[in-house]
Each structure stands twice: as structure tokens, then as C-alpha cells.
């Protein structure tokens, strides 16, 4: 019999077909702000923006939902990007001094309504060029590219280098035109002797084509010389003999003037005339923030309206504001210095490009910063900023946790949107998003989805995760519940609330700073950090738990409110003697009423002692109960009646580390060594005792060992039991509320389940007033309001290997998970089967096990660690729908392991279905941050500012679907449509084939 026990089952073709219709892994879209951006470009004809990163990625954005992504073969920083306007092509320069050409290419065609349209659109690299080592160019650092200029004809690319040379490449093949090369020696020969003085002109810092005369370019050298060069005649029309180190150049629209910015914090205006070839002095020179030494103006733009608009980055006084990241806007008497919290990478304006028009008339300023994207409305007085529909900095404060809510009701959705609008500052405008190229073809989302992120500064941010663009909806701050050292409410004269005082301060302060952007990496108080979030979308109740043991219950309110928050305290170690807490102090609640804006407003503040970080939280809004856990134990709180129901310490007597709070590394090491020696001595003593045991006990021990050997399959790995006195054994990992059978098999009622790090599971039977428990209440005539919730320990389970419990879920008589609170009572889901026996699924880090209820006897299990050699990190029960059969779906258990792979098991049999490689095993942060949705999708952090969205479902896919209207050489219009497939990168080696798409 035993030799057939582990025989592999034959494959069922029908089942394999069903699995293909249910499961399919795909990484779909990256949400958030690109990590470490390094380059920026804009196509004014297609209204598309491109961002390059230090990891070699290129991301193109248009209207919300229009996204394309490409990745260079080598993970080398992108230093510059240039669009070929209107053609769906762009050029990138990498830090390894190579130039790459990319195209938006339609891979296939499809017929829609009898009309053939281009199919999948992807961003492809079709050619590359390496400056050093090519014929005609010496291979040295002197040929390192510093700046690129694409001529308006889009057939020539000018490359400025560190050696002062300018090389011309022919497009689209990126071939060098040696007869057009301009070396520094050619320019030096034309200079007067007093300017030459044996010094090098330095690297080429800027190249700008004349706005009215094609083929004439301004060449700016680092030393300060500017040359107006005619490419066709290969002759210098004019030389501008600047003496200050040059940073950037920009033409005025008419071509009669240009502006140069310098490293002394000043800029100069030069006149272009047909007179003398040498121009020694500019028309005007200005150091805006002088006369004291200033930092360089790294880039300047000059845009014309009825009066010029000057925009420049840098230029701050070195001594006072040398560490500020600023960009200045000036027009007539209006002068604003935008003060950012991260470095300015690049910026551009959205303005009129028609040569027939008299003015540029800029409408928006787009600034790419190191940590966020800021867009300024230049048409509205005061130049307010625009809310971003995508590219919002998820990491404005470091993300500490996340939570996904699916199928949000329209009413709740609208209330959240209105609350978000009420929060927006007067300095926000609601003009149309200026980067509006392309068209999203994605159908309207079937349901509204929320992604909630908790942050280090005590805020919870609500994001619209229904589509490709992750849009911010609403921000909740918990800081005003407490009294902290940096308290904005304590300042009665907050300039943000007083426009008159704000205007007065701006007039008095020089430079006229204005804080812009939302990236703020610093937290006023680390105790405010959010650790756990739970939202009930039916009752509009939200629970937020933090680092200092604070648990806040909030309710949704559409009106502003000033009130005092009720405070309750629960001590988890009240029966322990000799306890000394060496961690941080608890947060002090505010003793006066505080103002709360429309949105989620705090109802009750529960502070658990000691003030350790909350490790688990669960909300049952129908019973008005909140369960919370820390490293010391767990508690149950009735927030409706404001009373503590249960407090349980889970610390083992030897949990001295958890008892005493955070210790230094030296103390921890000493204590660990002492514990190790004690274990050795204990094992030696126990070994001696084993030598004198009776024969009967020897037989029993042998039988037990034999039984254990028979239980382990040949392909399994043996698991060593964990010690009971681990310092983290008291940590509470998970909770589960369920209406099930715990006392006996005939009466069901509310229960609470809690799992710990030591493999312990506690099951409590709850007496909740007003909830029918299936048996007669013996409380006499007491009113419901005076009755309290009671908890009685019903079962206590100890897993054999003491592996941490990751998840607990109760299954009904059909083997399906119980519905969420309010779902069954409000006919929002199928009522659970209460006629057949229930079971409970307990997932630990090492195995999955189903127990029958109420006897808690093992039914089935799967030893994941023994089979796969990995440990479970995240678990979710997901409903997968078939991509072919509309009415077919299955509940499936999804496990993410420490190796980054996904294992899917059927329910309740725990038979393995499929396995997917999802996250790199080295990406510990990505694995820890992963969150699943109920329809088969998931999110995990691929950088501090980006979520990778993936799908395990063959049916549910949220991917970019868009069309781009391209202008081609012959003047006709070509439309590229994308299909349901993602915008992927395919590197093509044959340039001729790729060029046919033009």
C-alpha cells in the first residue's frame, strides 16, 4: 500500500483547460513616480512627455491611460532625451556615451468595423550609435556628448561634446556626416587675439537652432563664448564674446535676441545684428538675487506674451539659500520663487509652436524633480499648481503599509472625491491637464477600486486604482488627533489659512519663496507612522493603527467638524510584574477639540500599553468590534460602547527581549549568547536523563519516531521545530472574525480567531448584544444598550512546528470563505452555508492546514516548506473567474513565498494548481509590500515610489490600451492603436526593417 502512496497523479486534460481559463500571470503596469529620473523631453505636436531614469528606462506619458515603457539593454543612466516632433520617434543618450533611436511601432493589424487599424503599439529601440570609436571621431573623453540638438527638419542631429566639438549625425540611420564636423580649432581661428589667450573654450554647453532661419545654430561654450554658426556655409555669422562661465542658452521667438545664463547666478540678453561679427557686450545683464555670490542658473527659458515671461532654475544666494531647490518665474512685477523639496532635473513649457503666431503664450510649466512632477498653470493669476492625474509621488512620505478595497459603491466613491476636493488648496487649479497626447481606448472600469497607503507621517492616502492611471483621491491625516512638538494647530496664525498674512509675508521675504509640491520625506514624529489599515466599505468605518500602539476608529462625515476624540486605554501586561518598557513613549492625545475637514473623522482613540507597534488589526463593523495585536498580546474593543472586551498577553515567560522593549545590539547579543548556552546545558541535562528512561518509554519513543518518518514523503524536506522561547514568539500576526460553530455543532455565533508568531491560535466565542447566536439568552430583562460584549476562550491550538501563523480563514459548509460583514445581511453576496459543518484554514509560514469545526481535527494539509523549501509570506483567498465561461468561478488560495513565487491551491482540498515566478527573491521590500485584490490582481513596491501591478487572472487585466496619431513624412496621418496587450519592449537589430514603419 505504501509504495503507491506518493504516486504522482495523472494529468486531467479537462482540468488543465480550466486552469488555463482561470489563471495567467502578467505584469501589467507600473504605478507611481519613476525612481531616480534623469532626463525629460516633450513632443509639442503629439503632446507626449518622456522621462528617462538612471536605470535605463524610458517612460512615455500622454493623456491619463496613455503610457509606453522601454528599457535599454544595459542598465545605464539616461542623460538626455529628444523627440522627433509628431513622428512617434525619440532619441536617448546614455551615460556610456551611446545614442539610441526609439519608435512607437504597430506590430500587427486588426479589423474593427470593416476598417483595418494598427494593432499592438510598443516602444522599440531600432538603432544605436556609440560616439567613441566610430570613423572620423577620435576615441577619447573629449568626444563625450554633453548636449544634443535636433534640427527642425528632423533629418540632422547635432551633438556637442566635452572637447568642444560639434558633430552632425544623419537621421534616421544615425550615420556621421564628417564634412559637417565642427572642431574647436575651427572656431578658435576666428577669435580675436585678446580673447584667445591660449585658453580652451571648454565643453559645448548649449546648442539652439535659430527660430526663423533653419540651419543656423547657436553654439555656447563653457568659457562663455557663443557662436552663431551656419551649417550650410560652414561659417560663423557672429561671435558673442562672453566672459562669464556659460550654463545655458535660449532664443527669443523672433530670433533677434537670445538669453544666456551663467554660473554667477546671472543672465544676459544679447542682440543678433547684421553688423560687426564680434559682439563684446550684451544688451543687459542681471543677477536677480545678487549682489552677494549666487549659485549658477542652470537653465533659462524666455517666453513671449504681451510681456516676456522668464523662467530659470537656480540662482539662489549661496550663503543664505544655497541648499534650496528653486525655480523662478518672472513677468513684469510678478515674481515667484518656487521652492521644492528635491532637486530640479529639467523643465519645459507648454506653449504655442505656430510660427505664424506673434507670441509663445505659455500655458503651463512642467517641472521634473528628483522625487515628483510639478505642473504650474501659467494662465491663471498667481500661477497655481495643477493636481496630477498620474505620476503622483506615492512616497511623498515613506509608505509603511497598504490595503486594497474592491467594488466600492458609487455613493462612497463620490463622497471620497468631494472630501478630496475640499482639501485642495486655493493654490490648486482645475484646468485641463496639459500633457494630453494620445487617446485611451480602455473601456470604463467594471467597478471602482481603492488602494489605501499608510505613511510614516501618520497619513493615509486614497488612490483610484480602477485603471492604468493611479490617481490621488483623498488624504487623511491622523496627526491632529495627538499633541506633538511640531503641531500646526497650535499656531493660530497659520499663513496657509490667512491670505492677507500670506501676501504680506511674500512681500517682505526675498526671494519670494513659495513651497510647491507634496514630497516631504521627513516625519515630525516617527510614532505617527501607520502600520495597519482596515476599511469597511459598507458602514464607512475605517481603522488605522500606528507605531506607538494607537488604534483610531474613524467614520465618514461630509461636513467639517470640531470635536474632542474619545480616548480609551488598554494595558496588555497588567498582570505581569517587573515589566520595564524601554521603547518610545506613547503619543499624547489632544485635550482640546480639534478641527477635522470633511472626510474620515476620528471617533475613538484606543491606546494600548505598552506603546508597541501594532502588528495586526481587524474590523467587524456589523458587531462594532475592533481587534488589535502587538508584540505583547492582543485585545478586543467595542468602539460603539467604548469598552474593552478582551486583553490577552501572548508573551512566553522567556520573552525577555519583548518584555523589556528595544535593546541595543550589544545587550541583545549578550542575551542571545546566554540563552544559547542555557539551551546547550539544558540539552545535555535532558540527554543524561534520557539515558535512564524505562523500556516502555523507549518503545513509545521509537513508535513515535517511526510514525514521524512514515508521515514524511521522500520528496519532502524535514522541518526542525522552533524553540518556544524565541524573543518574537508573542507577536500577533493575524485575526479573523467569523460567525461559525465553536462551542458545538448545532449552535453558531460570533467568534474571534487570533494567530501568533509562535504558532499559537486562540479562538474566542463572543456574546454580541443584538446578534442571534443560535441559543437562548439568559440575561433576563437587561436592555441591549446596557449589555456588553463578552469573550470566552473556546479553543487554543498549538501548531507542532511552532511556525508563525500568517492567516486564518473560516470556510462554510460548501468550503467557501465567509462573506464580509454586511454582505450577506444586505443581500450583497450569497449567504453562507450554515447547515453543513464548517472548517477553518490556518496558514503558517511552513504549511497550510484545514481543520474541521467545532472539534478542530485536521482534515487536509499541504507542507509548503517541506515540498518547496520556501516559507509563506503572504496569503489571500481570491475568487478567479473564467475568461471563457461567464458563470464559472473558483475560490483559490494564493500564497506568496520568501522566494518571490506565487503558489495557487484549490479550496478546500489544498491541491496545487499553478506556480508563477513574480518577484525576485532578493527583493525583500517588494515581497513584504505585496497586497492582493479579491479578483486576482496584486501590487508590490518595485522602488520607494512605484508599485508594480500584476494579474494572476486570465480574465482580469488592467493594461494600457491607447491610440497615438502620428504625423509622417508625407504629411498624412497614421493612427496607431494598442490592443489588450501591454506596451512591451522588443529590441530589433535590423534597422532597415524598422525604418519601413516610417
MOGIJO-V37443 format. One record per run of one state. SS is the DSSP state (~ for helix, > for strand, _ for the rest). FROM is the first residue (numbers start at 1). TO is the last residue. If there is no record, write none. Layout:
ss=<SS:SS>
from=<FROM:FROM>
to=<TO:TO>
This chain:
ss=<_:~:_:~:>:_:>:_:>:_:>:_:>:_:>:_:>:_:>:_:>:_:>:_:>:_:~:_:>:_:>:_:>:_:>:_:~:_:>:_:~:_:~:_:>:_:>:_:>:_:>:_:>:_:>:_:>:_:>:_:>:_:>:_:>:_:>:_:>:~:_:>:_:>:_:>:_:>:_:>:_:>:_:>:_:~:_:>:_:>:_:>:_:>:_:>:_:~:>:_:~:_:~:_:~:_:>:_:~:_:>:_:>:_:>:_:>:_:>:_:>:_:>:_:>:_:>:_:>:_:>:_:>:_:~:_:~:_:~:_:>:_:>:_:>:_:>:_:>:_:>:_:>:_:>:_:>:_:~:_:>:_:>:_:>:_:>:_:~:_:>:_:>:_:>:_:>:_:>:_:~:_>
from=<1:2:5:13:23:33:37:44:48:54:57:62:67:72:78:85:89:95:98:107:109:113:115:119:121:131:141:144:145:151:156:162:166:171:175:177:178:181:182:183:184:189:193:197:204:210:216:222:225:231:235:242:246:252:257:263:267:272:278:280:284:287:294:295:297:304:309:315:317:318:322:325:332:334:341:344:351:364:370:373:378:385:387:399:409:410:424:428:430:439:441:448:456:459:465:471:478:479:482:484:488:491:495:498:499:509:513:516:526:529:530:537:541:547:550:558:561:564:566:572:588:590:594:597:599:610:616:621:625:630:633:639:643:650:656:661:665:691:695:712:732:741:749:757:760:768:790:799:805:812:817:818:839:845:848:853:857:863:864:869:872:882:889:898:901:907:912:918:924:930:931:933:937:944:946:954:962:968:973:978:991:996>
to=<1:4:12:22:32:36:43:47:53:56:61:66:71:77:84:88:94:97:106:108:112:114:118:120:130:140:143:144:150:155:161:165:170:174:176:177:180:181:182:183:188:192:196:203:209:215:221:224:230:234:241:245:251:256:262:266:271:277:279:283:286:293:294:296:303:308:314:316:317:321:324:331:333:340:343:350:363:369:372:377:384:386:398:408:409:423:427:429:438:440:447:455:458:464:470:477:478:481:483:487:490:494:497:498:508:512:515:525:528:529:536:540:546:549:557:560:563:565:571:587:589:593:596:598:609:615:620:624:629:632:638:642:649:655:660:664:690:694:711:731:740:748:756:759:767:789:798:804:811:816:817:838:844:847:852:856:862:863:868:871:881:888:897:900:906:911:917:923:929:930:932:936:943:945:953:961:967:972:977:990:995:998>
